[in-house]
Amino acid sequence: MGAAVAGWTVAAVLLQVAGLSLFLYGFFPVKPTLPGFSGAESYRAPSCGPVVGGEGPALPPDQLRSLYRELSEVPHVYDRLVLMVIDGLPAEFVLGRGGKPPAKEMMESMPYTQSLLAGCRAVGYHAKAAPPTVTMPRLKAMVSGAIGGFLDVALNFNTQAFLDDNLLDQLHTIGYKLVMLGDETWIKLFPTLFYRQDGVSSFYVKDTVEVDFNVSRHLESELAAKDWDALILHYLGLDHVGHIGGRQSNLMTPKLKEMDDVIRRIHAAVKSSQDSSHRTLLVVVSDHGMTEVGNHGGSSYEETDSLALFIGHSVESSYCSPYEQKEALQVDLAPTLALLFGIPIPKNNIGVLLPELFNSLTDDQKLRTLELNSWQILRLLEEQRPAFCSEDCVDSKDDFGVDMLPGSIEEKLCRLLSKAFASHRSSLLHRDSDFRSVEAAGLFGTAVDSYSGFLRHASEWLSHRATDKPLYLLVSAISLMIISCFSLAGIISCIFKGKSQIKAEHHSELDLDKHWHLDEVFILMGILIYVASLGSSSFVEEEQYIWHFLTSTLYLIFLMKTVQSMLKETNSTVVHRSEANMFRRNSSSYLASYKLTPGQQDGCKLYTVLIVLVAGRILRAWYQGGINWVHFPDISKILTQSDSSIVKSLQSISVLAVVVLYSVSLMLLRTRRILIIGLWLSHLSCGLLVMLHIWKSQVDTSTPINHSTTSIAQIFYVIASISVTCTFLLSPWIFPTHSKEAEPTSSSGSNPEKAHGLNHSVFLTGVTYTMFWCLLQLLLQQPINAIPVLLILLQIISSVIYFSLEKSLHRQWVQVVAMQFLGMTGHFGLGNTNSLASIDVAGAFIGISSYSTVLSGVLMFIITYGSPLLLYLGMVVHMSVKDSTDISTPQKWSSILNRMIALPCLLALLINSIALTSYTIVLLLMRNHLFVWSVFSPKYLYVCAATVCTYAGVLIIAMTGAYTCAVFSFRTRNYRDKSVDQIDG
């Protein structure tokens, strides 16, 4: 039976993995791209024939540069480029928001930059970044003008060379020498382009000083050098400051002053060397913004609000509104810089040039830049929509009197384009006839408006365009998931039927009760409510409210049933006493071993449920809002604004509480074996290490890397790993399989001491898992999350005690699901949301002295799914309080294993399967929804990660139960064989 269940379960899981993999491949987009690089054909009108990939330049760089500038009919505006990337800088820090200037402290932090804006010597844009707002895809967007696929967020941690058409390659082909200083992502994207380079790792976020010092140390020599044409400076410190302390960090103001000084030094050097042959453009950009707590990756305004600031002669004017809300897209940078420097616009660009950068050009030249941008977009449109032909638009007759545009995207774009081309031609005819009139100016304005309308509409359509996968592929993937889900449900159904038959034979009154109870009905209804909520973008963004409601209501039902049970028992004293005696005789609960009176047991049951409810209410108040309501006041915000010593004190209290709870748990075993003493000492040592790490960590100082705290964390990892491994391997060997008083040849009787040995072993392993995991969370989580970690632990302990005392009131599957609900509630209680911005990057580098993709990825996963994994580890403790009294017969150890781990594992897999399958169907139905990439897709990544978490938790439960039962079975057989030999002798 056990082998069959395991086999069918593995088969169902493999089906689920196959379906998930197929859906991920089929659903997430691969943006269609044109092969090759733009060349001389970019300066000719596109035809309706097939788009042919551009060939590599056959001319030498100098000749190619001359050819491009001749064909473009637009003089290049600048000769040299300084691209300064300030990672994570929100545009509102520099430009304000909603037409209002930045906050006073922000303006005082960047006085030189503000003077350039106020003096009309610079122009700034709120350049909206497309999600996911992480560095690598945003850099690609800036240099290519193309928006990558959604899954670029995963590739951000393993950057590969960028092979699509882009600005840097275009500059390199015309002989520009490029120098790069800063984020090594540039070097990974363009490994062969740079004449000089000095890269730094972008992922070690604990460093806020050296990453920027390594860039600025070269600044003086590079600004004085004449051997480069494009200089890229990528500063990472401000982004790291955000990850560590958020927007309000004490380090933010000094870092902004540092960046302002860099801008001043660059601008001063540019002005001193400026002449007609060396006109330099300084562009200050950010790849993304940041949330209030300093994270990014999602699609909120704070994360997508990136900066594009241009400082050069072409933007200077006598009058300007420096804080007017100028909106642009991040991809607009690519066509703007291409036309300013006289190179072809990258083939896959969907950006639109920024007209304010071309004030030094004549009207005809401005129209020519718009025409070149339109031609490039047209080529991309013709590739995406073969039915769309630009020649038909140019040759079409239109009276331009129709204000209402038709619904078809092709017709809409065609009308705008034909109007732009016609107005452009008419404007040129008026220029050639030397006739200047109001009509000529009107034609110029009409052409500009039509070009801009066409470009914006085409850009918006192309930005949402992705390769279409066959629908049958996605339906096939979902079918596999549905089969897997029903298979798991069928396995559980068979187990329930088997248990019913067995217990019917033993005439168990409780288990013969076939009625549905309130808690069981509520759980089923709760799961349906959760599945239904997945179809709402608002509920997805604020999912924490669903879990808080389900968990608190379920435990209120537990409280009500407990009170009702107590009232019934007071009316039946005889029955109560007999059941209490039976409970003490058969139960393996550790509280029962202390012979609690019925009154004490009732009080304990009430207190444990109340602890869960109170802790849950505090968790809900700790982080009040999810994504949309993050501004709501809550406990975490109050503590963030308070003195750091208060937070550290709360951390210390949490560590002490965990150490004390582990000590009490070990005392319950009433044994002083060497392993127990060793575990207590190692846990105490780990607790002291975490305490030392807390008080040595300087969260808001300019210390680049605190090597002492890194060493402390590494020692913790070693001690904790050894302790947990030794417990897992040795605990089944140290507890007795039989009591000395038991009759060794008994084959039918049940010996409670035998069950206690197995349960004690599982209890020790589970409680060691749980307590060391709590210390690990207190080490890695944000300091503000220390109390929530302790509250989640208290909820686990209280639930285990309650279920051990109330075995007759709740079926086992209800207990398992209740623990699952606690895990998900705790997940959101630690500040997690369904936005990628809530992922804690800073904690993923604790104990790591240099960047490692694998190690930091594992730590990031541990932090994000700390609560669900903690509940799976707590499930091992919960297993130890179940009755296991048939170990006396060696052939029945597999049935004990089934009773211990079958339901905890299968129910976890089934609940996850229901969530995964349901949300996959929702995502397929929402594939054309407005929020598919900003809301539904990030949630799907979390669902996939939760699936991995479930597999890991189930594997731990199964391995612990299987190994422990196997060892006890082996030891029991040896004991019986020796006993038989002694009797025969």
LOGUZA-769269 format. One record per residue (C-alpha): z negated, y, x; residue in one letter. Coordinates in steps of 0.5 Angstrom, whole numbers, plus 500, padded with zeros to 3 digits. Layout:
! residues N
ZYXA...
! end
This chain:
! residues 985
500500500M498505505G504504510A509504503A506511502V506514509A514511509G516514502W512521504T515521511V522520507A521526502A519531508V525529512L529530505L526537505Q527539512V534537511A535541505G531547508L536547514S542547510L540552506F538557512L545555515Y548557508G545563505F543568511F549572513P553572519V557579519K564578520P567581526T573583529L575580536P576584542G575591544F579597541S584600545G590605545A592602538E585606535S589612535Y595610531R595609523A593602521P598597518S598592512C599586517G594582520P589585525V591583532V585582537G585588542G587586549E584588555G586594558P592593563A591600566L586603571P580606569P582613570D589612567Q586609561L581615560R587620561S591616556L585615551Y584623551R592624550E592620544L586622541S589629540E581631541V578634547P572630550H566635549V562632554Y562628561D555625562R550622557L543621558V541617552L533617552M530611547V523612545I521606542D518606535G518614534L518615527P523621526A517625522E513626528F518630530V522633524L517633519G518630512R521632505G523639509G516640511K515641518P511635522P503635522A500641526K497636532E504633532M507639533M502641538E504634542S511636543M511643544P518643548Y522639543T519644537Q522650541S529647542L529645534L526652533A531656537G537652534C539649541R538642538A539638532V535632529G537627524Y532622520H537616522A535610517K535604521A537597517A532592516P530588520P527594524T526590531V528593537T534588539M538589533P537596532R540597539L546593538K547597531A547604535M552602541V557598536S556601529G555594526A549592522I547585525G545579520G538578518F536573522L537577528D529578527V528571530A533572536L529579538N525574542F531571546N536576547T543574549Q549577552A552582547F560580546L562585541D566591542D561597543N560604547L557601553L563597555D568602552Q565607557L565602563H573600562T574608563I570608569G563610567Y558608572K552606568L544606570V539603566M531604566L526601562G526596556D530589559E533588553T539592555W540588561I540582557K545585552L549587558F548583564P554586568T555593566L549597570F551600576Y543601577R538598573Q530597573D528593567G521592564V518587559S518590552S513584549F507585553Y504590548V497591551K501595557D502602554T502606561V506602567E512600562V513608562D511609569F516604571N521609568V519616570S518614577R525614578H527620574L527625579E532622584S536620578E537627575L539629582A544624583A551625582K553618582D552616575W556618568D551615563A543614564L539610559I532611559L528606554H520608554Y516603550L509606551G509609544L511603541D505599544H500604542V502603535G501596536H494597539I492602535G497605529G499612528R492615528Q491612535S487616540N493614545L498617540M497624542T497624550P503619549K507624545L506629550K508625556E515624552M515631551D515633558D520627560V525631555I523638558R524635565R531632563I533638559H531643565A535638570A541638565V541646565K541647572S547642574S551644567Q558647569D565646565S566639569S559636568H557638561R551633559T549631552L542629552L541624546V533622544V533616539V528611537S530604535D525604529H519607526G512604525M507603519T500606518E497601522V503601528G507595526N515594524H520589522G520591514G524596510S519601508S521608509Y516609515E519603519E526605518T525613519D528613526S530619530L536622532A536628536L542631540F541637545I547640548G552646548H556643541S550643537V547650539E548656534S545662532S542660525Y539653523C534650519S530646524P526642519Y531641513E531634512Q538631515K539624513E544619517A544612519L543609525Q550606526V553613525D551614533L556610535A563613532P559620534T558619541L565615542A569621539L565626543L566622550F574621548G573613548I576609542P571607536I568600537P572595532K566593528N563600527N561602520I558608522G560615520V561621525L556627524L560633523P554638526E556635533L563638533F562645532N565647538S572644536L577647531T578645524D585641526D581637531Q575636526K580633521L583629527R576626528T575624521L582621521E580617527L574615524N577613517S583609521W578605524Q574603518I581602514L582596519R575593518L576594510L583590511E580585515E575584509Q579585503R586583505P589586498A587593500F593596504C592603507S600604507E599603499D594609499C598613503V604613499D601613492S602619488K596622485D595629482D588629484F586631477G582625475V575626476D572619474M574614479L575607477P570601478G574597483S572598490I579598492E582603487E576608489K577608496L584608495C584615491R579618496L583616502L590618499S586625497K584626504A590624507F594629503A589635504S590633511H597634511R597640507S592643511S596642517L603645514L599651513H597652520R604651522D606656518S601661521D599662513F592663513R589664506S584662501V588656499E588653506A581654507A580650500G585644503L581644509F574643505G578638500T580634506A573634509V570632503D575627501S574624508Y567624508S567621501G571615503F567614509L561614506R563609500H567604505A561604510S556603504E560597502W561594509L554594510S552589505H558585506R557578509A561572510T561568504D558561504K561556499P556555493L556548493Y553548500L547552497L546548491V547541495S541544499A537545493I538539490S535535497L529540496M528538488I529530490I524531495S519535491C520530485F519524490S512527492L510528485A512520484G508518490I502522487I503519480S503512483C496513487I493516480F495510477K493505482G486509482K486508474S487501474Q481500480I476504476K478501470A476494473E469497475H468500468H467507471S465512465E467518469L474516471D476513464L475520461D483521460K482528457H484534461W479539463H479546463L480547471D485542471E489546465V488552469F491550476I497547472L498554469M496558475G502554479I507556473L504563473I505563481Y512560480V514565475A512571479S517569485L522572481G519579481S520583487S514587485S510581485F513578491V511585495E504585492E503577492E496578494Q494580487Y496573484I492569489W486573488H486572481F488565481L482563486T477568483S478565476T478558478L471558481Y469562475L471556471I467552476F461556475L461555467M462548468K456547473T452552468V454547462Q452541466S446544468M444545460L446538458K442535464E436539461T437535454N437528457S432528463T432520463V440520464V439526469H434522473R438515473S444519475E440523481A438516483N445513483M447519487F442519493R443511493R451512494N452519496S454520504S453527503S449531508Y445535503L443528499A440525506S435531505Y433528499K434535495L430535488T435535482P432543481G434544488Q441541487Q442545481D440551485G445550491C451548486K450555483L449559490Y455556493T460558487V457565487L458565495I465564494V466569488L462574492V466573498A472573495G471580492R469583498I476580501L480583496R477590497A478589505W485590504Y487593497Q494594497G500590500G507593501I507599496N500600495W498600502V495607501H490605497F483606500P479600502D474597507I479596512S481604512K474606512I472602518L478604522T476611521Q469610523S466609530D469603534S461601536S461599528I467595528V464591535K458590532S461587526L465583531Q459580534S455579528I461574526S461571532V453570532L454567525A459562527V455559533V449559528V453555523L456550528Y449549531S446547524V452543522S450539528L443538526M445535520L447529524L440528526R442525533T442527540R447524543R450527550I457529546L453533541I449536546I455538550G459540544L454545542W453548549L461549550S461552543H455557545L459558551S466560547C462564543G459568549L466569552L468572545V463576545M464578552L471579551H469584545I465588549W470589555K476590551S478597551Q482598545V483606545D483607553T489608557S488602562T494598562P492591563I485589563N485583567H478581566S479580559T485576560T481571564S476571559I481569554A484564558Q477560560I476560552F482557551Y481551556V474550554I476550547A482545548S477540552I472540547S476539541V480534544T474530547C471530540T477528536F478522542L470520542L467522536S469515533P466511538W459514538I457513531F454506529P459502525T453497522H445498521S441494525K438492519E444490515A446482515E452482520P455476516T455479509S462480507S461482500S456487500G456494501S452498507N451505506P450506514E457503515K460509511A455514514H458512521G465513519L463519515N459522521H465521525S470525521V464530519F463532527L471532528T472537522G466541523V468542531T475543529Y473549524T468552528M472553534F478555530W474561527C472563534L479563536L481567530Q475572532L478572539L485574537L485577530Q484585529Q477587530P477589523I478582521N472579524A468580517I474577513P474571518V467570517L467570509L473565509I469560513L463561508L468560502Q470553506I462551507I460553500S466549497S465543501V457543499I459544492Y464539491F459534495S454535490L458536484E463529485K462527478S464534475L471535478H476530480R478530487Q485533486W482539483V478540489Q483539494V488544490V481549490A481549497M489550498Q488557493F482559498L487558504G492563501M487568498T484568505G491569508H492576504F485577505G486578513L491583511G498579511N503581507T510579505N513584510S515583517L511589519A504586518S505581523I500582529D504582535V498585539A494579539G499575541A498577548F491576549I490571555G497572557I498575564S506575563S510575557Y512568555S516567548T513560547V506562548L506569545S510566539G505560538V499565538L503570533M503564528F496562529I494569528I498570522T497563519Y489563521G487562514S491557511P490553517L483554517L483551510L486545513Y481544518L476545513G479539509M477534514V470536513V471535506H474528507M467526510S463527504V467523500K465516498D467510503S463504502T468498503D468498511I464492511S471488510T476489516P482488512Q480494507K480500512W487502510S484503503S479507505I484511509L488512503N482515499R480519505M487522507I492521501A491526496L489532501P496531505C500529499L497535494L498540500A506537501L507537494L504545492I508547498N514543496S514547489I513554492A519552497L524549492T522554487S523560491Y529557494T532557487I530564486V533567493L540564491L539567484L538574487M543573493R546580490N540583488H539590491L532588495F535581497V534583504W529588504S524584499V526577498F529575505S523577509P519573504K523567505Y522567512L514567510Y515561506V519557511C513559516A508556511A512550510T511549518V504551517C503545512T506540516Y501542522A495542517G497535514V499532521L492534523I488531517I493525517A492524525M484525524T483520519G488515521A485515528Y478515526T479509521C483505526A477506531V472504526F476498524S477495531F469496532R468493526T472487528R469486535N462487532Y463481527R467477532D460478536K456476531S459470529V459468536D452469536Q451465530I455459532D451459539G
! end
